[in-house]
Amino acid sequence: MRITSKIAIFVRDGELAQWHCLCDFVGHTDVPWKGIAQEGVVVIEGKPSVLVVDDDGEMRSLLLDGLWSEGYALREAGDGEEAFHLVLRAVPDLILTEIRLAAGGVDYVNRLRAIAPYCPIIVMTAFGDDRVRMDVLRAGATAYLSKPIHLAELKCCVRQLLGDERQSVI
């Protein structure tokens, strides 16, 4: 079950304003999130946000479904350029990205790190080796996972990087 969300932000002359997440449903969700907007910065109370980037729509859907069950606020992108623009609009709490995609690669990780210096970045690929792993970690990735992804391992990694104290069993 996935949700596509549209966020309406209302800011009047720099004043704080309430906002609500308006949802288009694919499945179901609980009550809309509430947060505060100030100078274009959005804070979602209670739900860490995760950006999932993969050019394979089926893989992206699988990852989104797995993370949705953990209660995260999710966004998605199909390539590096789209992901970069989403991060420019609002930095997520964590980025999960394939490395081999259009506008991807080590430079892509460098670009993400430059605009989101404190955001954990998990890089995944089916075409990596030790050299690729070292290159992306040097470029600023926080973690590296090889495909095929084991969902339990991914969830554990995401929880640890977000500081989630829920117990996890692999």
mmCIF file of the C-alpha atoms, coordinates in Angstrom:
data_MODEL
# 
_entry.id   MODEL 
# 
loop_
_atom_site.group_PDB 
_atom_site.id 
_atom_site.type_symbol 
_atom_site.label_atom_id 
_atom_site.label_alt_id 
_atom_site.label_comp_id 
_atom_site.label_asym_id 
_atom_site.label_entity_id 
_atom_site.label_seq_id 
_atom_site.pdbx_PDB_ins_code 
_atom_site.Cartn_x 
_atom_site.Cartn_y 
_atom_site.Cartn_z 
_atom_site.occupancy 
_atom_site.B_iso_or_equiv 
_atom_site.pdbx_formal_charge 
_atom_site.auth_seq_id 
_atom_site.auth_comp_id 
_atom_site.auth_asym_id 
_atom_site.auth_atom_id 
_atom_site.pdbx_PDB_model_num 
ATOM 1   C CA . MET A 1 1   ? 0.000  0.000   0.000   1.00 0.00 ? 1   MET A CA 1 
ATOM 2   C CA . ARG A 1 2   ? 1.531  3.268   -1.108  1.00 0.00 ? 2   ARG A CA 1 
ATOM 3   C CA . ILE A 1 3   ? 0.493  6.846   -0.717  1.00 0.00 ? 3   ILE A CA 1 
ATOM 4   C CA . THR A 1 4   ? 1.295  9.754   -2.948  1.00 0.00 ? 4   THR A CA 1 
ATOM 5   C CA . SER A 1 5   ? 1.242  12.949  -0.929  1.00 0.00 ? 5   SER A CA 1 
ATOM 6   C CA . LYS A 1 6   ? 0.822  16.569  -1.853  1.00 0.00 ? 6   LYS A CA 1 
ATOM 7   C CA . ILE A 1 7   ? 1.879  19.104  0.741   1.00 0.00 ? 7   ILE A CA 1 
ATOM 8   C CA . ALA A 1 8   ? 0.203  22.467  0.974   1.00 0.00 ? 8   ALA A CA 1 
ATOM 9   C CA . ILE A 1 9   ? 2.290  25.064  2.813   1.00 0.00 ? 9   ILE A CA 1 
ATOM 10  C CA . PHE A 1 10  ? 0.915  28.412  3.856   1.00 0.00 ? 10  PHE A CA 1 
ATOM 11  C CA . VAL A 1 11  ? 3.334  31.130  4.987   1.00 0.00 ? 11  VAL A CA 1 
ATOM 12  C CA . ARG A 1 12  ? 2.195  34.708  5.502   1.00 0.00 ? 12  ARG A CA 1 
ATOM 13  C CA . ASP A 1 13  ? 4.961  37.312  5.739   1.00 0.00 ? 13  ASP A CA 1 
ATOM 14  C CA . GLY A 1 14  ? 7.316  34.966  7.552   1.00 0.00 ? 14  GLY A CA 1 
ATOM 15  C CA . GLU A 1 15  ? 4.713  33.942  10.164  1.00 0.00 ? 15  GLU A CA 1 
ATOM 16  C CA . LEU A 1 16  ? 4.494  30.336  11.229  1.00 0.00 ? 16  LEU A CA 1 
ATOM 17  C CA . ALA A 1 17  ? 1.547  28.586  9.632   1.00 0.00 ? 17  ALA A CA 1 
ATOM 18  C CA . GLN A 1 18  ? -0.077 25.186  9.973   1.00 0.00 ? 18  GLN A CA 1 
ATOM 19  C CA . TRP A 1 19  ? -0.036 22.829  7.001   1.00 0.00 ? 19  TRP A CA 1 
ATOM 20  C CA . HIS A 1 20  ? -1.709 19.557  6.221   1.00 0.00 ? 20  HIS A CA 1 
ATOM 21  C CA . CYS A 1 21  ? -0.633 16.669  4.028   1.00 0.00 ? 21  CYS A CA 1 
ATOM 22  C CA . LEU A 1 22  ? -3.326 16.153  1.418   1.00 0.00 ? 22  LEU A CA 1 
ATOM 23  C CA . CYS A 1 23  ? -3.341 12.572  0.260   1.00 0.00 ? 23  CYS A CA 1 
ATOM 24  C CA . ASP A 1 24  ? -4.195 10.719  -2.942  1.00 0.00 ? 24  ASP A CA 1 
ATOM 25  C CA . PHE A 1 25  ? -4.783 7.175   -1.760  1.00 0.00 ? 25  PHE A CA 1 
ATOM 26  C CA . VAL A 1 26  ? -3.408 3.983   -3.194  1.00 0.00 ? 26  VAL A CA 1 
ATOM 27  C CA . GLY A 1 27  ? -4.506 1.760   -0.332  1.00 0.00 ? 27  GLY A CA 1 
ATOM 28  C CA . HIS A 1 28  ? -5.000 3.620   2.939   1.00 0.00 ? 28  HIS A CA 1 
ATOM 29  C CA . THR A 1 29  ? -3.258 5.735   5.540   1.00 0.00 ? 29  THR A CA 1 
ATOM 30  C CA . ASP A 1 30  ? -3.922 7.074   8.994   1.00 0.00 ? 30  ASP A CA 1 
ATOM 31  C CA . VAL A 1 31  ? -4.830 10.673  9.828   1.00 0.00 ? 31  VAL A CA 1 
ATOM 32  C CA . PRO A 1 32  ? -3.087 13.475  7.894   1.00 0.00 ? 32  PRO A CA 1 
ATOM 33  C CA . TRP A 1 33  ? 0.216  14.703  9.307   1.00 0.00 ? 33  TRP A CA 1 
ATOM 34  C CA . LYS A 1 34  ? 0.513  18.122  10.846  1.00 0.00 ? 34  LYS A CA 1 
ATOM 35  C CA . GLY A 1 35  ? 3.601  20.281  10.968  1.00 0.00 ? 35  GLY A CA 1 
ATOM 36  C CA . ILE A 1 36  ? 4.961  23.804  10.822  1.00 0.00 ? 36  ILE A CA 1 
ATOM 37  C CA . ALA A 1 37  ? 6.213  25.736  7.815   1.00 0.00 ? 37  ALA A CA 1 
ATOM 38  C CA . GLN A 1 38  ? 8.625  28.631  8.117   1.00 0.00 ? 38  GLN A CA 1 
ATOM 39  C CA . GLU A 1 39  ? 10.613 30.193  5.283   1.00 0.00 ? 39  GLU A CA 1 
ATOM 40  C CA . GLY A 1 40  ? 9.981  27.176  3.052   1.00 0.00 ? 40  GLY A CA 1 
ATOM 41  C CA . VAL A 1 41  ? 11.212 24.590  5.573   1.00 0.00 ? 41  VAL A CA 1 
ATOM 42  C CA . VAL A 1 42  ? 8.791  21.798  6.435   1.00 0.00 ? 42  VAL A CA 1 
ATOM 43  C CA . VAL A 1 43  ? 8.971  19.722  9.587   1.00 0.00 ? 43  VAL A CA 1 
ATOM 44  C CA . ILE A 1 44  ? 6.811  16.593  9.721   1.00 0.00 ? 44  ILE A CA 1 
ATOM 45  C CA . GLU A 1 45  ? 6.015  15.748  13.313  1.00 0.00 ? 45  GLU A CA 1 
ATOM 46  C CA . GLY A 1 46  ? 6.340  12.100  14.255  1.00 0.00 ? 46  GLY A CA 1 
ATOM 47  C CA . LYS A 1 47  ? 7.170  10.576  10.866  1.00 0.00 ? 47  LYS A CA 1 
ATOM 48  C CA . PRO A 1 48  ? 10.726 10.505  9.528   1.00 0.00 ? 48  PRO A CA 1 
ATOM 49  C CA . SER A 1 49  ? 10.838 11.135  5.783   1.00 0.00 ? 49  SER A CA 1 
ATOM 50  C CA . VAL A 1 50  ? 12.640 8.831   3.364   1.00 0.00 ? 50  VAL A CA 1 
ATOM 51  C CA . LEU A 1 51  ? 13.377 9.524   -0.298  1.00 0.00 ? 51  LEU A CA 1 
ATOM 52  C CA . VAL A 1 52  ? 13.577 6.309   -2.364  1.00 0.00 ? 52  VAL A CA 1 
ATOM 53  C CA . VAL A 1 53  ? 15.408 6.623   -5.708  1.00 0.00 ? 53  VAL A CA 1 
ATOM 54  C CA . ASP A 1 54  ? 15.537 3.815   -8.267  1.00 0.00 ? 54  ASP A CA 1 
ATOM 55  C CA . ASP A 1 55  ? 15.011 3.786   -12.038 1.00 0.00 ? 55  ASP A CA 1 
ATOM 56  C CA . ASP A 1 56  ? 13.397 0.334   -11.830 1.00 0.00 ? 56  ASP A CA 1 
ATOM 57  C CA . GLY A 1 57  ? 9.754  1.059   -11.018 1.00 0.00 ? 57  GLY A CA 1 
ATOM 58  C CA . GLU A 1 58  ? 9.086  -2.431  -9.650  1.00 0.00 ? 58  GLU A CA 1 
ATOM 59  C CA . MET A 1 59  ? 12.101 -2.286  -7.332  1.00 0.00 ? 59  MET A CA 1 
ATOM 60  C CA . ARG A 1 60  ? 11.132 1.215   -6.188  1.00 0.00 ? 60  ARG A CA 1 
ATOM 61  C CA . SER A 1 61  ? 7.590  0.011   -5.471  1.00 0.00 ? 61  SER A CA 1 
ATOM 62  C CA . LEU A 1 62  ? 8.901  -2.956  -3.465  1.00 0.00 ? 62  LEU A CA 1 
ATOM 63  C CA . LEU A 1 63  ? 11.157 -0.689  -1.393  1.00 0.00 ? 63  LEU A CA 1 
ATOM 64  C CA . LEU A 1 64  ? 8.358  1.828   -0.824  1.00 0.00 ? 64  LEU A CA 1 
ATOM 65  C CA . ASP A 1 65  ? 5.953  -0.890  0.292   1.00 0.00 ? 65  ASP A CA 1 
ATOM 66  C CA . GLY A 1 66  ? 8.528  -2.311  2.717   1.00 0.00 ? 66  GLY A CA 1 
ATOM 67  C CA . LEU A 1 67  ? 9.309  1.081   4.224   1.00 0.00 ? 67  LEU A CA 1 
ATOM 68  C CA . TRP A 1 68  ? 5.648  2.144   4.298   1.00 0.00 ? 68  TRP A CA 1 
ATOM 69  C CA . SER A 1 69  ? 4.970  -0.696  6.737   1.00 0.00 ? 69  SER A CA 1 
ATOM 70  C CA . GLU A 1 70  ? 7.546  0.931   9.055   1.00 0.00 ? 70  GLU A CA 1 
ATOM 71  C CA . GLY A 1 71  ? 5.524  4.155   9.183   1.00 0.00 ? 71  GLY A CA 1 
ATOM 72  C CA . TYR A 1 72  ? 7.852  6.510   7.304   1.00 0.00 ? 72  TYR A CA 1 
ATOM 73  C CA . ALA A 1 73  ? 6.696  9.472   5.215   1.00 0.00 ? 73  ALA A CA 1 
ATOM 74  C CA . LEU A 1 74  ? 7.854  8.479   1.730   1.00 0.00 ? 74  LEU A CA 1 
ATOM 75  C CA . ARG A 1 75  ? 8.837  10.293  -1.456  1.00 0.00 ? 75  ARG A CA 1 
ATOM 76  C CA . GLU A 1 76  ? 10.144 8.712   -4.630  1.00 0.00 ? 76  GLU A CA 1 
ATOM 77  C CA . ALA A 1 77  ? 12.199 9.574   -7.687  1.00 0.00 ? 77  ALA A CA 1 
ATOM 78  C CA . GLY A 1 78  ? 13.014 7.660   -10.863 1.00 0.00 ? 78  GLY A CA 1 
ATOM 79  C CA . ASP A 1 79  ? 16.434 9.193   -11.557 1.00 0.00 ? 79  ASP A CA 1 
ATOM 80  C CA . GLY A 1 80  ? 19.218 11.245  -10.013 1.00 0.00 ? 80  GLY A CA 1 
ATOM 81  C CA . GLU A 1 81  ? 18.075 14.578  -11.419 1.00 0.00 ? 81  GLU A CA 1 
ATOM 82  C CA . GLU A 1 82  ? 14.539 14.183  -10.064 1.00 0.00 ? 82  GLU A CA 1 
ATOM 83  C CA . ALA A 1 83  ? 15.953 13.156  -6.681  1.00 0.00 ? 83  ALA A CA 1 
ATOM 84  C CA . PHE A 1 84  ? 18.272 16.167  -6.627  1.00 0.00 ? 84  PHE A CA 1 
ATOM 85  C CA . HIS A 1 85  ? 15.342 18.541  -7.260  1.00 0.00 ? 85  HIS A CA 1 
ATOM 86  C CA . LEU A 1 86  ? 13.225 16.873  -4.560  1.00 0.00 ? 86  LEU A CA 1 
ATOM 87  C CA . VAL A 1 87  ? 16.055 17.276  -2.043  1.00 0.00 ? 87  VAL A CA 1 
ATOM 88  C CA . LEU A 1 88  ? 16.462 20.932  -3.029  1.00 0.00 ? 88  LEU A CA 1 
ATOM 89  C CA . ARG A 1 89  ? 12.772 21.484  -2.206  1.00 0.00 ? 89  ARG A CA 1 
ATOM 90  C CA . ALA A 1 90  ? 12.868 19.662  1.147   1.00 0.00 ? 90  ALA A CA 1 
ATOM 91  C CA . VAL A 1 91  ? 15.726 17.616  2.601   1.00 0.00 ? 91  VAL A CA 1 
ATOM 92  C CA . PRO A 1 92  ? 14.439 14.217  3.764   1.00 0.00 ? 92  PRO A CA 1 
ATOM 93  C CA . ASP A 1 93  ? 15.588 12.501  6.935   1.00 0.00 ? 93  ASP A CA 1 
ATOM 94  C CA . LEU A 1 94  ? 17.191 9.743   4.833   1.00 0.00 ? 94  LEU A CA 1 
ATOM 95  C CA . ILE A 1 95  ? 17.923 9.033   1.153   1.00 0.00 ? 95  ILE A CA 1 
ATOM 96  C CA . LEU A 1 96  ? 17.901 5.474   -0.201  1.00 0.00 ? 96  LEU A CA 1 
ATOM 97  C CA . THR A 1 97  ? 19.275 5.451   -3.735  1.00 0.00 ? 97  THR A CA 1 
ATOM 98  C CA . GLU A 1 98  ? 20.471 3.212   -6.526  1.00 0.00 ? 98  GLU A CA 1 
ATOM 99  C CA . ILE A 1 99  ? 23.856 4.393   -7.798  1.00 0.00 ? 99  ILE A CA 1 
ATOM 100 C CA . ARG A 1 100 ? 23.556 3.265   -11.448 1.00 0.00 ? 100 ARG A CA 1 
ATOM 101 C CA . LEU A 1 101 ? 20.802 5.430   -12.863 1.00 0.00 ? 101 LEU A CA 1 
ATOM 102 C CA . ALA A 1 102 ? 20.405 8.437   -15.131 1.00 0.00 ? 102 ALA A CA 1 
ATOM 103 C CA . ALA A 1 103 ? 22.227 11.392  -13.554 1.00 0.00 ? 103 ALA A CA 1 
ATOM 104 C CA . GLY A 1 104 ? 23.649 8.951   -10.983 1.00 0.00 ? 104 GLY A CA 1 
ATOM 105 C CA . GLY A 1 105 ? 27.116 7.780   -10.047 1.00 0.00 ? 105 GLY A CA 1 
ATOM 106 C CA . VAL A 1 106 ? 29.714 9.038   -7.603  1.00 0.00 ? 106 VAL A CA 1 
ATOM 107 C CA . ASP A 1 107 ? 29.213 12.669  -8.713  1.00 0.00 ? 107 ASP A CA 1 
ATOM 108 C CA . TYR A 1 108 ? 25.512 12.295  -7.897  1.00 0.00 ? 108 TYR A CA 1 
ATOM 109 C CA . VAL A 1 109 ? 26.378 11.242  -4.332  1.00 0.00 ? 109 VAL A CA 1 
ATOM 110 C CA . ASN A 1 110 ? 28.743 14.251  -4.079  1.00 0.00 ? 110 ASN A CA 1 
ATOM 111 C CA . ARG A 1 111 ? 25.942 16.572  -5.267  1.00 0.00 ? 111 ARG A CA 1 
ATOM 112 C CA . LEU A 1 112 ? 23.462 15.118  -2.754  1.00 0.00 ? 112 LEU A CA 1 
ATOM 113 C CA . ARG A 1 113 ? 25.993 15.436  0.065   1.00 0.00 ? 113 ARG A CA 1 
ATOM 114 C CA . ALA A 1 114 ? 26.634 19.083  -0.855  1.00 0.00 ? 114 ALA A CA 1 
ATOM 115 C CA . ILE A 1 115 ? 22.955 20.044  -0.510  1.00 0.00 ? 115 ILE A CA 1 
ATOM 116 C CA . ALA A 1 116 ? 22.131 17.658  2.355   1.00 0.00 ? 116 ALA A CA 1 
ATOM 117 C CA . PRO A 1 117 ? 25.282 17.500  4.495   1.00 0.00 ? 117 PRO A CA 1 
ATOM 118 C CA . TYR A 1 118 ? 23.659 15.802  7.504   1.00 0.00 ? 118 TYR A CA 1 
ATOM 119 C CA . CYS A 1 119 ? 21.218 13.494  5.723   1.00 0.00 ? 119 CYS A CA 1 
ATOM 120 C CA . PRO A 1 120 ? 22.116 9.782   5.806   1.00 0.00 ? 120 PRO A CA 1 
ATOM 121 C CA . ILE A 1 121 ? 22.498 8.373   2.280   1.00 0.00 ? 121 ILE A CA 1 
ATOM 122 C CA . ILE A 1 122 ? 22.175 4.634   1.687   1.00 0.00 ? 122 ILE A CA 1 
ATOM 123 C CA . VAL A 1 123 ? 23.538 3.585   -1.705  1.00 0.00 ? 123 VAL A CA 1 
ATOM 124 C CA . MET A 1 124 ? 22.502 0.284   -3.282  1.00 0.00 ? 124 MET A CA 1 
ATOM 125 C CA . THR A 1 125 ? 23.527 -1.441  -6.489  1.00 0.00 ? 125 THR A CA 1 
ATOM 126 C CA . ALA A 1 126 ? 23.663 -4.815  -8.182  1.00 0.00 ? 126 ALA A CA 1 
ATOM 127 C CA . PHE A 1 127 ? 26.773 -3.834  -10.170 1.00 0.00 ? 127 PHE A CA 1 
ATOM 128 C CA . GLY A 1 128 ? 29.186 -2.885  -7.431  1.00 0.00 ? 128 GLY A CA 1 
ATOM 129 C CA . ASP A 1 129 ? 32.466 -4.218  -6.204  1.00 0.00 ? 129 ASP A CA 1 
ATOM 130 C CA . ASP A 1 130 ? 34.857 -3.126  -3.449  1.00 0.00 ? 130 ASP A CA 1 
ATOM 131 C CA . ARG A 1 131 ? 36.138 -0.214  -5.556  1.00 0.00 ? 131 ARG A CA 1 
ATOM 132 C CA . VAL A 1 132 ? 32.618 1.125   -6.199  1.00 0.00 ? 132 VAL A CA 1 
ATOM 133 C CA . ARG A 1 133 ? 31.786 0.712   -2.518  1.00 0.00 ? 133 ARG A CA 1 
ATOM 134 C CA . MET A 1 134 ? 34.855 2.684   -1.439  1.00 0.00 ? 134 MET A CA 1 
ATOM 135 C CA . ASP A 1 135 ? 34.232 5.401   -4.062  1.00 0.00 ? 135 ASP A CA 1 
ATOM 136 C CA . VAL A 1 136 ? 30.632 6.052   -2.953  1.00 0.00 ? 136 VAL A CA 1 
ATOM 137 C CA . LEU A 1 137 ? 31.537 5.959   0.735   1.00 0.00 ? 137 LEU A CA 1 
ATOM 138 C CA . ARG A 1 138 ? 34.331 8.496   0.090   1.00 0.00 ? 138 ARG A CA 1 
ATOM 139 C CA . ALA A 1 139 ? 31.844 10.622  -1.864  1.00 0.00 ? 139 ALA A CA 1 
ATOM 140 C CA . GLY A 1 140 ? 29.633 10.868  1.207   1.00 0.00 ? 140 GLY A CA 1 
ATOM 141 C CA . ALA A 1 141 ? 27.369 7.826   1.310   1.00 0.00 ? 141 ALA A CA 1 
ATOM 142 C CA . THR A 1 142 ? 26.608 6.692   4.841   1.00 0.00 ? 142 THR A CA 1 
ATOM 143 C CA . ALA A 1 143 ? 25.941 3.037   3.992   1.00 0.00 ? 143 ALA A CA 1 
ATOM 144 C CA . TYR A 1 144 ? 26.285 0.685   1.026   1.00 0.00 ? 144 TYR A CA 1 
ATOM 145 C CA . LEU A 1 145 ? 24.038 -2.306  0.261   1.00 0.00 ? 145 LEU A CA 1 
ATOM 146 C CA . SER A 1 146 ? 24.408 -4.850  -2.539  1.00 0.00 ? 146 SER A CA 1 
ATOM 147 C CA . LYS A 1 147 ? 21.388 -6.033  -4.491  1.00 0.00 ? 147 LYS A CA 1 
ATOM 148 C CA . PRO A 1 148 ? 19.453 -8.172  -4.148  1.00 0.00 ? 148 PRO A CA 1 
ATOM 149 C CA . ILE A 1 149 ? 18.356 -6.213  -1.096  1.00 0.00 ? 149 ILE A CA 1 
ATOM 150 C CA . HIS A 1 150 ? 17.240 -8.171  1.950   1.00 0.00 ? 150 HIS A CA 1 
ATOM 151 C CA . LEU A 1 151 ? 14.299 -6.137  3.264   1.00 0.00 ? 151 LEU A CA 1 
ATOM 152 C CA . ALA A 1 152 ? 14.974 -7.007  6.919   1.00 0.00 ? 152 ALA A CA 1 
ATOM 153 C CA . GLU A 1 153 ? 18.588 -5.785  6.558   1.00 0.00 ? 153 GLU A CA 1 
ATOM 154 C CA . LEU A 1 154 ? 17.439 -2.590  4.833   1.00 0.00 ? 154 LEU A CA 1 
ATOM 155 C CA . LYS A 1 155 ? 14.844 -1.848  7.526   1.00 0.00 ? 155 LYS A CA 1 
ATOM 156 C CA . CYS A 1 156 ? 17.435 -2.415  10.249  1.00 0.00 ? 156 CYS A CA 1 
ATOM 157 C CA . CYS A 1 157 ? 19.908 -0.085  8.505   1.00 0.00 ? 157 CYS A CA 1 
ATOM 158 C CA . VAL A 1 158 ? 17.259 2.630   8.063   1.00 0.00 ? 158 VAL A CA 1 
ATOM 159 C CA . ARG A 1 159 ? 16.187 2.351   11.717  1.00 0.00 ? 159 ARG A CA 1 
ATOM 160 C CA . GLN A 1 160 ? 19.788 2.656   12.907  1.00 0.00 ? 160 GLN A CA 1 
ATOM 161 C CA . LEU A 1 161 ? 20.555 5.665   10.716  1.00 0.00 ? 161 LEU A CA 1 
ATOM 162 C CA . LEU A 1 162 ? 17.356 7.434   11.784  1.00 0.00 ? 162 LEU A CA 1 
ATOM 163 C CA . GLY A 1 163 ? 18.073 6.709   15.441  1.00 0.00 ? 163 GLY A CA 1 
ATOM 164 C CA . ASP A 1 164 ? 14.885 4.663   15.743  1.00 0.00 ? 164 ASP A CA 1 
ATOM 165 C CA . GLU A 1 165 ? 14.997 2.782   19.020  1.00 0.00 ? 165 GLU A CA 1 
ATOM 166 C CA . ARG A 1 166 ? 12.512 0.063   18.020  1.00 0.00 ? 166 ARG A CA 1 
ATOM 167 C CA . GLN A 1 167 ? 13.973 -3.417  18.351  1.00 0.00 ? 167 GLN A CA 1 
ATOM 168 C CA . SER A 1 168 ? 14.683 -5.160  15.089  1.00 0.00 ? 168 SER A CA 1 
ATOM 169 C CA . VAL A 1 169 ? 15.130 -8.837  14.436  1.00 0.00 ? 169 VAL A CA 1 
ATOM 170 C CA . ILE A 1 170 ? 16.864 -10.055 11.285  1.00 0.00 ? 170 ILE A CA 1 
# 
